[in-house]
Amino acid sequence: MKNFTWGHGIVVALASFIIFILAMLFLFPNGQKNSEMVTEHYYEEELQYQSVIDAKNRADKLQEKPKYSQAQNGITLTFPKDIKNSDTKVSFVLNRSDDQNLDIKKSVQLDANNAFTIPASVLKPGNYTLRLSWVKDKTDYRLDYDVIWK
């Protein structure tokens, strides 16, 4: 049997490293995942993002925040009683991170219970980000919710 020298050690170390790198490339192919941009106008919206940060901060400071619940008929968002249709504009964006064709964007009117429902017929099972925006007395508010629709 031949003696194992430091030259053999270097060859074994390099071969191990090359096998490790190749294993990472072929066993974990992250490049095949669908990664779409959230919006087509990403850079323009990025420049205006400070207003979104301000709206989120204002919404976080509210005593009562809109709440969402899920049922078989869809996702229902209920607003506090002090928000009325006459002085409030409500809109939402439901983003699906893996397929932008499933995104939903709408302006809505609240019903008599200060709520609205996103019908189950437009939802597909998966993860969504619900971006809820409203303007009350010319002040913007925004909340984001992570929603899993089953």
Rosetta blueprint (number, residue, H / E / L):
1 M L
2 K L
3 N L
4 F L
5 T L
6 W H
7 G H
8 H H
9 G H
10 I H
11 V H
12 V H
13 A H
14 L H
15 A H
16 S H
17 F H
18 I H
19 I H
20 F H
21 I H
22 L H
23 A H
24 M H
25 L H
26 F H
27 L H
28 F L
29 P L
30 N H
31 G H
32 Q H
33 K L
34 N L
35 S L
36 E L
37 M L
38 V L
39 T L
40 E L
41 H L
42 Y H
43 Y H
44 E H
45 E H
46 E H
47 L H
48 Q L
49 Y H
50 Q H
51 S H
52 V H
53 I H
54 D H
55 A H
56 K H
57 N H
58 R H
59 A H
60 D H
61 K L
62 L L
63 Q L
64 E L
65 K L
66 P L
67 K E
68 Y E
69 S E
70 Q E
71 A E
72 Q L
73 N L
74 G E
75 I E
76 T E
77 L E
78 T E
79 F L
80 P L
81 K L
82 D L
83 I L
84 K L
85 N H
86 S H
87 D H
88 T E
89 K E
90 V E
91 S E
92 F E
93 V E
94 L E
95 N E
96 R E
97 S L
98 D L
99 D L
100 Q H
101 N H
102 L H
103 D L
104 I E
105 K E
106 K E
107 S E
108 V E
109 Q L
110 L L
111 D L
112 A L
113 N L
114 N L
115 A E
116 F E
117 T E
118 I E
119 P E
120 A H
121 S H
122 V H
123 L L
124 K L
125 P L
126 G E
127 N E
128 Y E
129 T E
130 L E
131 R E
132 L E
133 S E
134 W E
135 V E
136 K E
137 D L
138 K L
139 T E
140 D E
141 Y E
142 R E
143 L E
144 D E
145 Y E
146 D E
147 V E
148 I E
149 W E
150 K L
